[in-house]
């Protein structure tokens, strides 16, 4: 995606309530980021939930704890927003990624689907 595409995406995210980009910085550089979406569901009596759309950590900073710090920040933010659950969209094939989520207290669900549009 060209730089203009990122700018457009960030501007739209900034305008939408319950939609956040969280970043981790090191030495004045962004080294990790995630997008947090907080919304109400119709089931579970209208409970609020939060969803992370992945968590990206730059290669040199993996296994340094920065991803965990960003995840903890996202979880705190979700609780501040009144969310009862934090869920994540993650790769189904990356075993090291699965270990990260499981060590972080997430439970892998055995089903789910995604449909590409366009």
N, C-alpha and C positions, 0 to 999 in steps of 0.2 A: 504494500500500500504506500503510495506517495505521501510525502510529508503533509500535503494539503488534506489528504484523506484522514490522517491522524488528527489534525486540527479540527476538522469537521466533526469527527467522532467525539472528541473531548468536549467540544462546545455543546453537542447534543446531550451527552451524558450529564454535563453540568446543569442543563436546563431541566432534566427529568427528576422529579422528586423520588427519593429512595434509590438513586443510582449514583454510585461513587466509584472513583478510581483511587485506590490506596497505593502509595509507593513507599519503598524503603530506599534511603540514600546512604551512600558511603563515600567519603571524601568528595562531597559535593556532586556526586553522580548518582542517577537513579540506577539501582542494581537489581531491583525486584519490583513487581507490581501485580496487583490483582484488581478485578472489578467486583464490587459488592452490590447486589440488588436486594432491596428489602421490599416486601409486598405482603398483602393479605391474601389468604386463601379462603375459598368458600367452604371447604370442609374443615374439620377441626374447629368449628364454631368461629370461623373468621380469624383464626390465629395468624399472627405475622410470622413470616419465615424470611430467612436471608439465604442468598445463593451466591457462591463465588464462581465466576467463570474463569477457572484455572488460576494458577499462581505461577508467575514466570520469574525465575531467578537467573541472572546472567551466569554463564558457565563458571567463571572464576570464583563466584561467591556461593556456589552450591556446597552443602555440607559445612557451612560456617555458622549456621544458626539464624541467618538473616530471614530465611523463609519462615522459620518458626516464629520469629518476632513479628513479622508481618501478619501471619495467620492469627496470632494472639491478638494483635491490634484489630483485625477484622472481626474476630469473635466478640471482643469488647464493644466494638461499634454496633454490631448486630444486637447485642443485649441492650445497649443504650436506646436503640430504635424499637425495643419491645419485642424482638423476635424470639420465638421459642425454639427454633431449630436453625442450624447452619448446614447447608448442603453444598456440594461442589460438583461441577462437571469436570471430569478428568479423563485422561486417556485410558483406554481399556487394555492396552498392551504393554505399557511401560512398567515393569515390575518394581523398579526403584521408586517410581512415583507412588505406586500402591503402598509400598512400605512407609513412605513419608506420611501418607494420609492415615494409615492404620496406627502408626506411632503417635500421631496427633489426635487420636481418639475418634476417628471417623470409622463408620461401619460400612463396608462395601455392600451395595445392593446387588442382587442377582439379576435384575432386569431393568430395562429401560430402552428407549428407542429415540432416534433422532431422524429427522427427515430434512434433507437438503432441499432448498427451494431455489428455483431458477437455474 
